[in-house]
Structure formats: structure tokens, C-alpha cells
Amino acid sequence: MIYQAYQAHSDLLWPLRTVAKTALPALHRARDVPGEDMALRKLAAACEVFVLATLTHERPTFGISAVTVGERQVEVHEEQTFGTPFGTLLHFRKEMPDPGPRVLIVAPMSGHFATLLRDTARTMLADHDVYITDWHNARNVPLLAGRFGVDEYLEHVMWFLEVIGPGAHLVAICQPCVPALAAVALMAEDDHPATPASVTLMAGPIDCRISPTEVNKLATDKPIDWFEQNLISTVPLRHPGALRSVYPGFLQLMAFMSMNLDRHLDSFRKLFHDLVNDETEKANATRMFYEEYFAVCDLPAEFYLETVRLVFQEYALAKGILTWRGRKIELGAIRRTALLTIEGERDDICSLGQTLAAHDLCTGLRPYLKTHYVQAGAGHYGVFSGKRWSVGIYPVVREAIQVAQ
């Protein structure tokens, strides 16, 4: 009933949001009239804030049409290279003869779309031929498409690497660090020609027993049955994925927002102030962040529950008991794929040491193939977006890929 209650609430607010959105152009035109009063400015700002505070379930665009390579602008085209009902291998093809080393960015399936990594992809495009896992909203995947759990996620990573071909590099961010590293181990053990030359794990929960965060504690406070009974719902009949069991993206969003509620409320207060006072640049930055942040993506129930159990409760990869379709994952099989781990000093979602743990687990790698980097002052999102990512972290990632070529 969770999803149905949310849908009913959303439907009730729809007329009000439509009125506010429709009124905005007229209010903005009225603001340009000489002698306008402050009440009108505040009304326009209030309508805009109200419209912005709306959850959407459609993937935003990446909007990467060009990238600066050296001193020139190069056109970029999005191409769907391979796809299944649950995800698309998206290629940002550059109009140039040598686009650089091929890199697969493995995006999280954690309540948001892959466009959350827009800044990551745009930055890497300057020097690399970039692909990304564009996961689909589970509420749009027909029930007949079957299940999608951790096994299927891991399998998709291997499929995508096969399509890209030998010599590629893998960059996993946050939650997918566990299945991505497991996929590399399976391919390495099989001596698969498409085994990546390097794997970069950024702010990922390889071993959540190390310095548990509030997110980690929330996952262990309740048995897995509680998560299934209280957080799983079925998609309403109006959507293509009707009756599919999902972990609704709006629940994930609310959970993350509740951890920093005061900060989010303050952001909306500042947005209202900036709109009233024509602080356009500041208002646009806030607007762009929340348009992305409020675009939510439902997760298949089996994937969510298995991730909570295997990664956050049983620490299966760290303990050496993770399996893929009954086959044990042997991280020691990784012998030639260079490993880079990245952590943020102030990460309150994946704390220091949790990603670094991969170094001890990959016993088959010699020390010169292992590199670790901690970005001073970076929180979780700062690891893959913003100035700390582009100025501090990206040069380290770029060098690791170049050395592994």
C-alpha cells in the first residue's frame, strides 16, 4: 500500500502544481513591469519553489553535446550500444579518430538515474571513450521481463564489458563497487579476453564492518524480513511495470533527505531568497541540483533486498562467501587488472576504509598494481562530482588508466 498511498498523494497535489507551473510565465512577465511590488516577487518565487519540490520518475537528459579536448570543442553523440529490459549500455561517442581509452562507468542502482553521474562522465570524456550503465526505472519494466537481482546486475556488467571489448577500463561508483569487483574476479578467473585492464572503485561499500556509518547501521538494525514487509511495494496498475515488486525510489530519497533534513530545508529557503533578489546564478545551481535529486528511480525488490542482505548485513564479499549463480567469487583470481580505490575524507555514507578493504581482499595483485587515494574535504557526492572530483580525484583516475594501458 506504500506506493498506492504515494500515488494518491501525488495525484491530489497535481492540480495545484499545474496551476503554479502555468502561472509562472505570467508572474515572471509581471516582474518586469516598472514599479512591481515585493509581494509579486515573493509569489513568483514561492510558485517556483513549490514546482521544484516535485518528484519525477523520468530520467533527465545527460545533455552532453560537446566536450573540450585540448583546445578544441568536440561533438558528442549518445548512442545505445546494447540493451536489456533493465538497462542500456550508453556510449558517449566523440567525433574524433582517437577518442582515448575505453572506460565503462558503472552507475549505482540506488534510487536515482545514471544521470546523477553526469559530471563524472563529462569530465572523463576529455581524455577517454566513455560508456555508462544506464539502468531503467523498474516501474517501467514489464513483469514478464523476469527478476533482476544481484546475480543479474553482475551479469549485466560482464555483458557490457564484452560488448565494449578487450582492453577497456572499469570505474564503479558507490553501491556497484561490490558487484563490479566480483564481475572482474569472475572474468579474470575465466581468463576472459574482455577482463578490464584496470578497475577503479570510488566510495564503495566493500567492507561495511569498517567504521560503520548511519546508513550501515540502519541496514543492520532490522532483520531482512522487516525490509521486505515494510519497504517493498507493488507498482500501481497505470504503469508499464504494473504489479512488479519494487523498492520505491521515493522511499530511498526520503531516507537520504532525513539524514540531512535541516540542510535541505535551508537550501530551499536560500532558493526562495535568491529568486526574490534576482540571484540568478545561485538559484540556477540549486534548481539544477534538485531537478536531478528529485528524479527518482524504483529498484527491483529482489535487487534491493539482496543488496541489503549480502552487502550491508552479511558482508558476503569481504568474508569470501559471495557467489554468482552458485559459483564462489574468488577475488584472489584478479592478477593483472590494476586496482585503484578512492575515498572521501568526509564521506558520511561510505566511510574511510570501506573501499580500501579491496586491497587486502585482492590477494593475487602485486603491490605495484594497487593504488589508494583519499580526497581531503570530500563528502560522498564530492567523490564523483564538483570541483574536488574534477581537480583532485580525476587526475588520479586518469593517471591510473594511462599506466594500465
BELJOJO-V413705 format. One record per helix or strand. SS is the DSSP state (H for helix, E for strand). FROM is the first residue (numbers start at 0). TO is the last residue. If there is no record, write none. Layout:
ss=SS from=FROM to=TO
ss=SS from=FROM to=TO
//
This chain:
ss=H from=1 to=30
ss=H from=37 to=51
ss=E from=55 to=55
ss=E from=65 to=68
ss=E from=71 to=82
ss=E from=86 to=93
ss=E from=100 to=105
ss=E from=111 to=111
ss=H from=113 to=123
ss=E from=127 to=134
ss=H from=137 to=139
ss=H from=142 to=144
ss=H from=149 to=163
ss=E from=168 to=172
ss=H from=173 to=188
ss=E from=197 to=201
ss=H from=213 to=219
ss=H from=223 to=230
ss=E from=231 to=233
ss=E from=244 to=246
ss=H from=248 to=258
ss=H from=260 to=275
ss=H from=279 to=292
ss=E from=294 to=295
ss=E from=298 to=299
ss=H from=300 to=312
ss=H from=315 to=318
ss=E from=322 to=323
ss=E from=326 to=327
ss=H from=330 to=332
ss=E from=337 to=343
ss=H from=357 to=360
ss=H from=366 to=368
ss=E from=369 to=374
ss=H from=380 to=382
ss=H from=386 to=403
//
